[in-house]
């Protein structure tokens, strides 16, 4: 596995460790109220979703403080917020990244690439698409800037005065599923085989690409995005021309449909931030810079001071400071116990060593296994 692919896998693993069963919007914002326990358990996860009438509805319908709702009136997917300080912590001018197919993945969709304009491109292999006719080829979702944020969070922490509440930093993430399923049982569709003159017969040899438009940047833009052409097929690797619908049917290209979009608040435990820090050190990067994020082609976040969105980018242009990396390397082995961290206050950790959550144990096991493999594979060069 290429080292850059492994970096993405580690960040995706960390991204999926957002929140916990007890992390609800009232807990996130420190709101205390007198609703029943059932109300807290069932209704306190804040999300926006489309209803049957096509209108955006906030969930839960239970109690959420007006101040919280006002603060989250139109969340920006490129901004990191603090739930305790009710302000913006950092922002990015980049576009959200689409995750790989995550449900019933199929080899017919591969080679995911972000191209000019922020579109995500997939190669589609017609010869593989029909090995199991009638099955779901894949579901593509976007979870916003999770990996982009985690890849450089410590760079932002290094430029903030108060980082005691990092577990209350959160992103608003758009989740929308693109269902890719065959429209007919034979390939190409036999009912269209004789629809063309021989001279005009569609090209069945050239590569076929699936393009997905870059996701919107905030809640108020989602409807316009959904009403646009979110995805299309093309023979052109740049997506300059689209494959006409009648040729799509002739080729037997899958039918594409969008699921119901949702918007969720996502935050991470301190041990997740620590794990990503440790991984960057092992890979030869200084976590107090955005070099790791840049090596992966991610857009950079900019720290916000006093809620000023015109903050300088000078912090991101600073030369790397390698003292922490040298110190960690001299120890001979990097692990979670010895990992350097910018957050020295151990009392602020969300759970004690003896009260570790099951999901954190699973995450740390997977992370340690990957880290050990990396350290043992010294012939793979690090970036930087």
C-alpha positions in Angstrom: 0.0 0.0 0.0 1.3 3.4 -0.9 2.2 5.6 2.1 -0.2 8.3 1.0 -3.0 5.8 0.7 -2.2 4.6 4.2 -2.3 8.2 5.5 -5.8 8.6 4.1 -6.9 5.3 5.7 -5.6 6.4 9.1 -7.4 9.7 8.8 -10.6 8.0 7.7 -10.3 5.6 10.7 -10.0 8.6 13.0 -12.8 10.5 11.2 -15.2 7.7 11.9 -14.6 8.0 15.7 -16.7 11.1 16.0 -18.7 11.6 19.1 -20.1 8.8 21.2 -23.5 7.3 22.3 -23.6 10.0 25.0 -22.6 12.9 22.8 -25.7 14.9 22.1 -26.2 18.5 21.2 -27.2 19.4 24.8 -24.0 17.8 26.2 -21.9 19.3 23.4 -23.1 22.8 24.3 -23.3 22.2 28.1 -27.1 22.8 28.1 -28.9 21.7 31.3 -32.6 21.1 31.3 -35.3 19.1 33.1 -36.5 16.8 30.3 -36.9 13.2 31.0 -34.1 10.7 30.3 -36.0 9.4 27.4 -36.1 12.9 25.9 -32.3 13.2 26.2 -31.6 9.7 24.8 -34.1 9.9 21.9 -34.2 13.5 20.8 -31.0 15.3 21.7 -28.9 14.5 18.6 -29.1 17.6 16.5 -29.4 17.1 12.7 -31.2 18.6 9.8 -33.0 16.4 7.3 -35.5 16.7 4.4 -39.0 15.7 5.2 -41.6 14.2 2.7 -42.6 17.7 1.6 -39.0 18.6 0.8 -38.6 21.0 3.7 -35.6 21.1 6.0 -36.5 20.1 9.5 -34.4 20.3 12.6 -34.3 17.2 14.8 -34.8 16.8 17.6 -38.2 18.3 18.3 -37.4 18.2 22.0 -35.8 21.0 24.0 -32.7 22.8 22.6 -31.7 26.2 24.0 -32.6 29.1 21.7 -29.0 30.4 21.9 -27.8 27.1 20.5 -30.3 27.2 17.6 -29.5 30.8 16.8 -25.8 30.0 16.7 -26.4 27.1 14.3 -28.9 28.9 12.1 -26.9 28.4 8.9 -23.8 26.3 9.7 -20.8 26.5 7.3 -19.3 23.2 6.5 -15.8 24.7 6.1 -15.8 26.2 9.7 -14.7 24.6 13.0 -16.8 25.9 15.8 -16.4 25.9 19.6 -19.6 24.8 21.5 -18.3 26.3 24.8 -17.1 29.6 23.4 -19.9 30.0 20.8 -17.5 31.2 18.2 -15.6 30.1 15.1 -12.2 28.5 15.8 -10.9 27.9 12.2 -12.1 28.0 8.6 -11.0 26.6 5.3 -11.7 27.9 1.8 -11.5 24.4 0.3 -14.1 22.0 -0.8 -15.4 18.9 1.0 -14.0 15.6 0.1 -16.1 12.7 -1.0 -15.4 9.4 0.7 -14.8 6.2 -1.2 -17.8 3.9 -1.9 -18.8 2.7 1.6 -21.7 0.4 1.2 -21.5 -2.8 -0.9 -18.4 -1.5 -2.7 -17.9 -2.7 -6.2 -14.7 -2.9 -8.2 -16.4 -1.3 -11.2 -16.1 2.1 -9.4 -12.4 3.0 -8.8 -9.6 5.6 -9.1 -11.3 8.3 -7.1 -9.8 11.7 -8.1 -10.6 15.4 -7.3 -10.4 17.4 -10.5 -10.5 21.1 -11.4 -13.5 22.8 -10.0 -13.8 20.5 -7.0 -15.6 17.7 -8.8 -14.9 14.1 -7.8 -14.2 11.7 -10.6 -14.4 7.9 -10.7 -13.4 5.5 -13.4 -16.2 3.0 -14.3 -15.3 -0.4 -15.6 -18.2 -1.7 -17.7 -16.6 -5.2 -17.9 -16.8 -5.5 -14.1 -20.2 -3.8 -13.6 -22.2 -6.8 -14.8 -20.5 -9.7 -13.0 -23.4 -9.7 -10.6 -26.4 -8.2 -12.5 -29.0 -6.4 -10.4 -26.8 -5.7 -7.4 -25.9 -2.4 -5.8 -22.6 -1.2 -7.1 -21.9 1.3 -4.3 -22.9 4.2 -2.3 -20.9 7.4 -2.2 -21.2 9.8 0.7 -19.6 13.0 1.7 -18.7 13.7 5.3 -17.4 17.2 4.8 -13.9 18.1 5.9 -13.4 15.6 8.7 -10.1 14.2 7.4 -8.9 17.7 6.3 -9.5 19.1 9.8 -7.9 16.2 11.7 -4.8 16.2 9.5 -4.0 19.7 10.8 -5.9 20.2 14.0 -2.7 20.5 16.1 -1.5 23.2 13.8 -4.6 25.2 14.7 -4.3 24.3 18.4 -0.7 25.6 18.4 -2.1 29.0 17.3 -4.9 29.3 19.8 -4.7 30.7 23.3 -7.3 28.4 24.9 -7.5 24.8 23.9 -9.0 23.3 27.0 -12.2 22.4 25.2 -11.0 20.7 22.0 -13.6 17.9 22.6 -16.2 20.6 22.1 -14.9 21.7 18.8 -17.2 20.5 16.0 -17.9 20.5 12.3 -21.3 20.6 10.6 -21.1 17.7 8.1 -23.3 17.1 5.1 -24.2 13.4 4.5 -25.8 12.5 1.2 -25.8 9.1 -0.4 -25.5 8.5 -4.2 -27.0 5.1 -4.9 -25.5 3.4 -7.9 -27.6 0.5 -9.1 -28.1 -1.3 -12.5 -31.1 -0.2 -14.4 -31.5 -3.3 -16.5 -30.3 -6.9 -16.3 -28.2 -7.3 -19.4 -25.2 -5.3 -20.6 -25.5 -3.6 -22.9 -29.3 -3.3 -22.7 -30.5 -5.5 -25.5 -33.5 -3.4 -26.2 -31.3 -0.6 -27.4 -28.8 -2.7 -29.4 -30.5 -2.0 -32.7 -31.3 1.7 -32.1 -28.2 3.0 -33.9 -26.8 2.9 -37.4 -23.5 1.1 -37.6 -21.7 4.4 -38.3 -23.2 6.0 -35.2 -22.8 3.0 -32.9 -21.8 4.3 -29.4 -18.2 3.9 -28.2 -17.8 0.9 -26.0 -14.0 0.9 -25.8 -13.2 4.3 -24.3 -13.0 4.8 -20.5 -16.2 5.9 -18.9 -16.1 8.4 -16.0 -18.6 9.2 -13.3 -18.4 12.8 -12.1 -19.9 14.1 -8.8 -20.2 17.9 -8.3 -18.3 19.4 -5.3 -20.6 19.6 -2.3 -22.1 22.9 -1.0 -20.3 24.9 1.7 -23.2 25.6 4.0 -26.8 24.6 4.9 -28.4 27.4 2.9 -26.7 26.2 -0.3 -27.8 22.6 -0.1 -31.1 23.0 -1.9 -29.5 24.7 -4.9 -26.9 21.9 -5.1 -29.6 19.2 -4.9 -31.5 20.9 -7.7 -28.4 21.1 -9.9 -26.9 18.2 -11.9 -25.1 16.6 -9.0 -23.6 13.7 -11.1 -23.1 12.8 -14.7 -21.3 10.3 -17.0 -18.6 11.3 -19.4 -16.0 9.9 -21.8 -13.8 12.9 -21.1 -11.4 12.7 -18.2 -12.1 16.4 -17.5 -15.9 16.1 -17.7 -16.1 18.6 -20.6 -18.9 16.6 -22.4 -21.6 14.3 -21.0 -22.7 11.0 -22.3 -26.3 11.4 -23.7 -29.0 9.5 -21.8 -29.8 7.2 -24.8 -26.2 6.2 -25.0 -26.1 5.6 -21.3 -29.0 3.2 -21.7 -27.3 1.5 -24.6 -24.1 1.0 -22.6 -26.1 -0.3 -19.6 -24.7 2.4 -17.3 -26.2 2.2 -13.8 -29.1 4.4 -12.6 -28.0 7.0 -10.1 -30.3 8.3 -7.4 -29.7 10.6 -4.4 -30.8 9.6 -0.9 -32.1 11.9 1.7 -29.5 14.5 2.8 -28.7 15.0 6.4 -26.5 17.4 8.3 -24.9 16.3 11.6 -22.6 17.9 14.2 -19.3 16.0 14.5 -16.7 16.3 17.3 -13.8 14.1 18.4 -12.3 12.8 21.7 -8.9 13.9 22.7 -7.4 10.4 22.2 -8.3 10.7 18.5 -6.4 14.0 18.2 -3.5 12.4 20.0 -3.5 9.4 17.7 -3.3 11.6 14.6 -0.5 13.6 16.2 1.4 10.4 16.8 0.9 9.2 13.3 2.2 12.5 11.8 5.4 12.3 14.0 5.9 8.7 12.9 5.6 9.8 9.2 8.2 12.5 9.7 5.9 15.6 9.8 5.7 18.3 12.4 2.1 18.3 13.6 2.3 22.0 14.6 2.4 22.8 10.9 0.0 22.0 8.1 2.6 20.2 6.1 0.9 16.8 6.5 -2.4 18.1 5.2 -0.6 19.8 2.2 1.2 16.5 1.4 -2.2 14.9 0.9 -3.5 17.7 -1.3 -5.9 19.0 1.4 -6.9 22.6 1.7 -5.5 24.4 4.8 -7.4 25.7 7.8 -6.8 29.1 9.2 -7.1 29.9 12.8 -9.7 32.5 13.7 -8.8 35.2 16.3 -11.7 37.0 18.0 -14.0 35.7 15.3 -12.1 37.7 12.6 -12.4 35.8 9.3 -9.7 38.0 7.8 -7.1 36.4 10.0 -3.6 36.2 8.6 -2.2 33.1 6.9 1.3 33.7 8.2 1.0 30.9 10.7 0.7 28.4 7.8 3.8 29.7 6.1 6.1 29.2 9.0 9.1 26.8 8.8 8.5 23.5 10.6 9.8 23.2 14.1 11.2 19.7 14.5 12.1 19.6 18.2 9.1 17.5 19.2 9.7 15.1 16.4 13.4 14.7 17.3 12.4 14.2 21.0 9.9 11.5 20.1 12.3 9.8 17.7 15.0 9.6 20.3 12.7 7.5 22.5 13.1 4.7 20.1 9.4 3.8 19.9 6.2 5.8 19.5 3.0 4.7 21.1 -0.1 6.3 22.6 1.4 6.4 26.1 4.5 8.2 24.9 3.0 10.3 22.1 3.9 14.0 22.4 0.9 16.2 22.7 0.2 19.9 22.7 -2.4 19.3 25.4 -0.6 18.6 28.6 -3.5 18.6 31.0 -4.3 15.0 31.6 -7.1 15.8 33.9 -9.1 17.2 30.9 -9.3 13.7 29.3 -12.8 12.5 28.8 -12.3 9.2 30.4 -9.8 7.6 32.8 -7.6 4.7 31.8 -9.8 2.2 33.6 -13.0 3.6 32.1 -12.0 3.5 28.5 -15.0 3.3 26.1 -15.3 0.1 24.0 -15.1 2.1 20.7 -11.9 3.8 21.8 -10.3 0.5 22.6 -11.2 -0.8 19.1 -9.9 2.4 17.5 -6.6 2.4 19.5 -6.0 -1.3 18.7 -6.5 -0.6 14.9 -4.4 2.5 15.2 -1.5 0.8 17.1 -1.5 -2.1 14.6 -1.2 0.3 11.7 1.4 2.4 13.4 3.5 -0.8 14.3 3.3 -1.9 10.7 4.5 1.5 9.5 7.4 1.6 11.9 8.4 -2.0 10.8 8.3 -1.0 7.1 11.3 1.3 7.1 11.8 1.0 3.4 8.8 3.1 2.6 10.0 6.8 2.6 8.2 9.4 4.6 7.0 12.6 3.0 8.6 15.9 3.8 
